[in-house]
Each structure stands twice: as structure tokens, then as C-alpha cells.
Amino acid sequence: MNLLFLQYPTCSTCKKAKKWLDENKISYRDRPIKEQNPSQEELRAWHKKSGLPLKRFFNTSGAVYREAGLKDKLPSMTVEEQFRLLATDGMLVKRPLLIGEDFVLVGFKEDEWKEALKI
């Protein structure tokens, strides 16, 4: 299985997810989300594959989100504007992300990950 794991090294949820992947001997390609921010094209593809609302891709508890006042701005933004915004800063993107051939997992919920990875 070819998995891409996007994470921020100091994020406690990312650390927990990485530990879980390692303990379950699941191989993945690690990508730091801050240094290698997802592109608009990647975000569009992942969003489509995930079946989730685009808002789920925003790190709503992050400082960048709060400081920019995005809670109030997002509802009036177009989908294209939201993709452009997400692609500007990896810290705006909810993490960790686990991208597989036929799934995208946003955030770490062990049960969801077990189901997607058939563990």
C-alpha cells in the first residue's frame, strides 16, 4: 500500500497517529505539512476522494485560523477561494492527513484508520 502521511512534528495528535502507524507496521511516506504545504491541486483531489465537507480540511483550532478570523470569513468564501487559502499555509490544514489510493483520512480517529487500513 502506498500511503502518504502529512503531519506537523510537534502536533500531539500527529505524534499519536505516527506511533500508531509504526506500531501496526504500516509503511508510509512522511511529509511535513508546514515545509511541504499541499498544493491546490492536491487539496482538490484529496477533498473529492475524502467525501468530506471542505471545512473539515481546515485546522479550526489552529492559531493561523483564529488570527485570520476565518470562522466568520469562510461561509462567504467560494470553494475556489477556500482551496487557494488552504494552499497558502500548511498550518491552516487539519492534520494529520493519511492519503491512500482510495481514501483520505483527516485527523486521527483510530477506528476510522483501522477500518480504512483493514486492520
C-alpha positions in Angstrom: 0.0 0.0 0.0 1.3 3.4 -1.0 0.4 5.8 1.8 1.3 9.5 2.3 1.3 10.8 5.9 1.2 14.6 6.2 1.9 15.8 9.7 3.4 18.5 11.9 6.2 17.0 14.1 5.2 18.8 17.3 1.5 18.2 17.0 0.4 15.7 19.7 -2.3 14.1 17.5 0.2 13.7 14.7 2.7 12.0 17.1 -0.1 9.7 18.3 -1.0 8.8 14.7 2.6 8.2 13.7 3.2 6.0 16.7 0.0 4.0 15.8 1.2 3.6 12.2 4.6 2.4 13.4 3.2 0.0 16.0 0.9 -1.5 13.3 3.9 -1.9 11.0 2.2 0.2 8.3 4.7 1.8 5.8 4.1 5.3 4.7 5.9 8.3 3.1 6.2 11.1 5.7 5.7 14.7 4.6 6.0 17.7 6.9 2.9 19.8 6.2 4.4 23.1 7.1 7.5 22.8 4.9 5.7 21.0 2.1 2.3 22.6 2.1 -0.3 20.8 -0.1 -1.0 22.4 -3.4 -4.4 23.5 -4.6 -4.5 20.5 -7.0 -3.6 18.0 -4.2 -6.2 19.5 -1.9 -8.9 19.4 -4.6 -8.1 15.7 -5.3 -8.0 14.8 -1.6 -11.2 16.6 -0.9 -13.0 14.8 -3.7 -11.6 11.4 -2.6 -12.5 12.0 1.0 -16.2 12.7 0.5 -15.9 15.2 3.4 -17.1 18.8 3.5 -14.2 21.2 2.6 -14.5 22.8 6.1 -13.1 19.6 7.6 -9.8 20.3 5.9 -9.3 23.5 7.9 -7.4 23.4 11.2 -10.1 25.3 13.0 -8.3 25.1 16.4 -5.0 26.5 15.0 -3.6 30.0 15.7 -3.5 30.9 12.0 -7.2 30.1 11.5 -8.2 32.1 14.6 -5.9 35.1 13.9 -7.3 35.4 10.4 -10.8 35.3 11.7 -11.7 32.5 9.3 -14.7 31.3 11.4 -16.5 34.4 10.1 -14.9 34.6 6.7 -15.2 31.0 5.4 -19.0 31.0 5.0 -18.9 33.8 2.5 -15.8 32.5 0.6 -16.2 30.5 -2.7 -14.8 26.9 -2.8 -12.1 28.1 -5.1 -11.1 30.9 -2.6 -11.0 28.3 0.2 -8.7 26.0 -1.8 -6.4 28.9 -2.6 -6.3 29.9 1.1 -5.6 26.3 2.3 -2.7 26.1 -0.2 -1.0 29.2 1.2 -0.1 27.8 4.7 0.2 24.2 5.8 -0.7 25.3 9.3 -4.3 26.0 8.0 -4.7 22.4 7.0 -6.2 19.9 9.5 -3.6 17.3 10.4 -2.6 14.6 10.3 -3.7 13.5 6.8 -3.4 10.0 5.6 -3.8 9.6 1.9 -4.2 6.1 0.3 -5.2 5.0 -3.1 -8.9 5.0 -2.4 -9.3 7.1 0.8 -8.3 10.3 2.6 -8.3 10.4 6.4 -8.4 13.9 8.0 -7.4 14.0 11.7 -6.6 10.9 13.7 -9.5 8.7 14.8 -8.2 5.2 15.5 -11.4 3.4 14.5 -11.6 5.2 11.1 -7.9 4.4 10.4 -8.4 0.8 11.4 -11.3 0.5 9.0 -9.6 2.3 6.1 -6.5 0.2 6.5 -8.4 -3.0 7.2 -6.7 -3.8 10.5 
